[in-house]
């Protein structure tokens, strides 16, 4: 958190049937108010994830909850469900940056799925989900806007800078490289959350 605590978060949890849920999100705002809303949404998302395997439906339910209990608060969320073995991933984005995927010997790319409006902005949004392949050796990087947004450059430039430093390497080293290249020794201007996931042999 840019101010010690904040509204950016990620979460990883097991689901029935050998699936794994992964979420990352950004509550607009800073400090304790954003952190409180983040905690409520994080817990609610886990609960809804037990009720359906469709990431889009999970985010639809989370949006209804947010519209009622957190009225006027905007939040972006990306939610992913990894199938057993992790070769297939279903995901849905509520206004959140899509993950980057790095594969050995290939350029790093942004995954290609729909992006819907953030939570708390429009009522009764019918959300979409997509399914992507996650090959052995590939790495997915999830992140929030504090990693790529700068007051003195366009978001496109920030995303290109990030894409250039993400590689199919051990997650710890990827995160260290990304933090050094994107933030250096400077304190972040905004909250930052980041999660790197690599599929190893056997899933």
N, C-alpha and C positions, 0 to 999 in steps of 0.2 A: 504494500500500500504506500502511495506517495506520501501520505500523512501518518503512517504507522499502521492504520487499519483502513480497509476500503471495501468496495463492492465487487471486486474481481475474484473469481474462484474457479477451481476445477475439482472434479470428483470422479473417482473410479470405484465401482462396486460390483459385486457378483450378483447375478440374477438366476432365477430357476432355469433348469435345462442346460446348464453349462454356459450360458451367455454372460457377457460382461457389459455393463453400462458405463459410459464415459460422458461426462458433461463439462462444459466450460461456459462461463457467463460473465456478464459485465452489467452491474446495476449502475445506471447513470447517477453521477454524484460522487462525493468523497466522504471519507471519515466514518464516524460511527453510524449516522443514519443509513448510509449505503450498506454498511456491514450488517446492520440489523435486518434489512430487507433481504440481503443476500442469504443470510442464515435461514430465513423462513422459506425462501424459494428453493434452496438446496435441499432442505428436508422434504418439502412437498414434491419435488421432482423424484426423489427416491421412492416415495409412496406411490406416485402414479406409475412409475416404472415397473412396479410389481403387478399392476393391473392390466397392462398391455405391452406387447413387444414392438408396437409401431411407434417409432420416435415422434412422428408427426402428431399422433394422438396424445402422447405424453405432453407435448408442448401446447396442444390445444387446451388440455385440462389445466396446465400450469398457467396459461394465459387467462382463463376464466377466473382462477384463484387470484391472480395478480390484479385483474381488473376490479375485483370486488374488495379485496383486503388491502391492496396497495395502490389505490386509485391515484392516478396522476403520475405514477412512477414508471419510467421506461426502462426496459432491460433487454439486452441481447443474450441469447442462449443458443449453443450448439449442443445437440444431444445425439449420441451414437450408441448403437448396440452391435457388439461383436459376436458373431455366431461362434459356436464351439469350434476350436481350431483356428479361428480368427481370419480365415481366408475371405470371408464376406463380411461387410460392414454396412448396416443400414443407418442413415443419418438424416437429421432434419435441422435446419437453421432458422431461428427466429431473429433475423437481422444481424447474425453474427458472421464474422469472417470465416470463410471455409478453410479447412485444414490444407496445409501443404503436404504433398507426398513426394518423397525422394526415393528413387530406386537405383541400385548399383548400375553405373555406366549410362545413366539417362539424366536429362535435365530435370530439375525439381519443378513440379507443376502444382497448380491449385486444383483440387478435386472438383469434378463437374456435377453438381447437384443444384436444385433450386434453392433460392434464398427468399424466405417469407418476411413479412414485417416484424419488427421487434414486439416483444410482449408489452401490453399496456397501451398500444397505439390505436388499434382498430378493433372493433367488436366483431365477434363471430367469424374470425378468419379461418378459412379452410386451409390447413397447412399441408405441405407436401413433404414426402421423404424420398430419398434415393438410395440405391445400393451400389457400392463400389467394391472392386476386388482389392485385396490387400496381400500382395505376393510375399513369399518368403524373402527376407533381407530388406524389405521396404521399411521406410520410416514415415510416420505421420506426425506433423507438428501442429498442435492446436495453440492458439494465442489470443490475447485480447488487444484492443487498439492501442494501449499504452506502449506496446512494443514497436509500433510502426508509425504512429502519428506524431508529427512535429509541426510546430507553428510556422516554421520557415520553409517547409517543403510539402509537396502534394502527397497524398496518401499513396498514389501510384508509385512514386519514387521510393517511399518507405517499404512498400511490398516487394518491389524489385530488389532492394538492398537485402531484405530478409531472404528472399528466394535464392539469392546468390550464395548465401552462407549455410543453407540447410543441406545436409548430405545424409546418405544412408550409412550412418555410423552409430556407435553406441550412444544411447540417449543422453547419458550424463555429459559426454564430450560435446554433443550437439548443443545442449542447453548452455554449457559454458561458453562455447564459441559464439552462439547467438547473442548472449548477454554482453559479451565483450565487444562484438562488432556493432551491435545495435545501440547499446547504452554506454559502453566504455566505463569510465570512472564517474560519470555524471549521475546524480540522483534522478530517478525518473520523474518526468513532468506529470505523469498520470499513473494510476494503478496499473500493474502489469501482472498477468498470469500466463503461464506457458506450460505445456505438457507435451513431451515427446514419447511416442510409442513405436517400438520396432518389433516386427514379426520375425522371430528366430525360427530355426528349423524345428518343425513339430508344432508350431503355433504359439 
